[in-house]
Amino acid sequence: MIVDINGARIHYRREGAGFPILMFHAGIADSRMWQPQADEFAKQFDVIRPDMRGFGDSELPPRRWSPVGDVIALIDELGLKPAHVIGCSLGGGLAVELALDHPARISKLVLVGPSVSGANFGKKYPELRRDQGGGRREGPRGIERSGGTSLPGRAAASTRSCRRRAS
C-alpha cells in the first residue's frame, strides 16, 4: 500500500488483525526482511511494515524530513493507538527515537541491534567514512543527519554522520 506522508509517497505492507505491531527494517533491507516473522505475527496481530524513505518502494525526495515524523504521520493515518514496535539496526534506532519522543504511542519496544543516533566516527576515522548523497533528515533534539556511510570493502554501515543543525 502507498500513502502520502509529509511530502513523500511511503510504501507499507499490512497483514493480519488485532493489536498493531510496527516493524522497522534494517538499513541494508526493506520491509520484506520481516516476512517470516510477519507471517506468524499476522495470525494474532495487525502487522504494519513501512519501507523507510529511500528504501523499497518508498520515495526519497531531496528535502528535509524526519523519520520519526513520518512514523507518527503513518500511525495517525492508520488510526493506531498505541502499537508494539520492533526495529532492527537502522530501524531499531528509529524505534528508540520514537520511544523517546512519543512514549505514549508505544506499548512494547523490541530492539534488534539498534543503531545509536548522534554517533559520529568520521572525525576519529575519516579514512573509513565518506558521506553519500541523498535527502536530509532531521533527528531528535535538533540534530540533522546526512546520507548514509560506507566502509570500503564492507557492507554499508548504518551509522549516520550527525552535526548540529544551523539555526
N, C-alpha and C positions, 0 to 999 in steps of 0.2 A: 504494500500500500504506500501511497505517496501523500504527504501533507506539506503545505506551505508553512514554514516556521521561520519567523524573523528574517524574511527575505531570501530564503533558500528552500528548495524542494528536498525534503527529508524523506527517505525511504525507511519503512519499518515492516517487520513481519509480526503477525499476531496469530496465535493459536490458543485453543482451549477456552475455558470459562472458570470463573471463581475469583479468588483474591488475586490481584495483579502482581506479577513479577516483571521487573525491568532488567534486561540483561545487556550489559555494555561490553562490546568486543575489545580485543587487544589491538594494538597499533599495527600489527602485521596481518590483520584479518579483517573481516566484516561480520555482520550479524549471522552469517552461515556457520561460523565457528561453533555456535551453541546448538546446532541442530540436534545432536543426540540427546542433550540434556533437555532441550525444549520439547522433544517428543515425549519424554517421560513426565516432565512438569505439567504439560498441557492436559494430562489426564485429570489433574486436580486444580490447576491454576489458569489464569488468563496471562499468557506469556507474551510479552512485548519485547522485540529485539530491534532497536533502531540501528541503522548504519549512521555513524557519526559523519559530519561534513567531510567530504573528500574521500570517503570510503564507500565501497559497494555501489549502490545506485543513488547515493545522496550527492548533491551538488556541493561545490566549494567556491562560492562567489568571492571575488577579490575585495573584500571589505572586512572591517572589524566585526567580530562575533564572539559570543560567549557560549562555550559548551554547556555550562550549567543553565544558562538562559534558554538554550534550545530544548534541554530536557524538561525544564519547568513548563515551557510552552507546549511541549508534547503531552505532558501529564495533564495540563489544563484542557487541551484539545480533546483528549480521550476521556476526561472526567474521572481520573484516577485519584483516590483519596484513601489513605496513603498506599504505598506499594513496597513490596520486598524488592531490594536492589542487589544485583550480583554484577561484579565488574572484574575483569581480568586485565592486568598490565595497564595500558593507557586507559581502558575502561574502568579499571579499579581506581585510578587517580581521579577520574571524573566522579565516580561514586563517592569517594572521600570528600571531594569539594561540594557535591550535592548535599551530603550529610552535614557538613559544617555550616553551609549557608542556609539550608532548608530542612532542619531535622524533623519538623512535623510532617514532611512529605514521605518519610521513610519509616517503615515498620521494622524491617530486619535488614542488616547490611552484611553481605558476604563478599570478601575480597580475596582475589587470587593473584598474588604477586603484584600488588598495585604500584604504579609509578608514584613519584613524590613530586608535587608541584613546587616550584621555587628552586629546584636543583639547577646549578649552572657549573658544569665541569669544564666548560670551554676555556676559562681563564687559566685553570691549572694544567689542562691537557689540550691546548689548542690544536695540536697535530692530529688528534683523534676526532675532531669535530669540524663540521662545516655546515653552515645554515643552508637549507634548501628553500626554494621559493614556495609560494602558496599564500593563502589568505592569512590574515592576522586574527588572533583570537585573544580575548580578554580572560584572564583567570581571576581568582578571588582577590579581594583586597587591593585592587589597582595594579596588578601585575599583568603585563602584556606578554604573550608568548608568540614567537615567530616560528613558522615552519617546523619541520622535524629535523632530526640529526641523523648522521650516518657514521658508522665506523668503517674505515677502509677494510675490505676483505671480510667483513662480517655483516650479519643482517642488521637492518636499520634499528637503532636504539629507540626506545620510546621516551627517553629523557628529552625534554624540550628546553631550549635556552630561554631564559627569562630575564627581563630587565624592567626596571620601574617605568611605568608609563608616564610620559611627559604630560604635565597638566596644561 
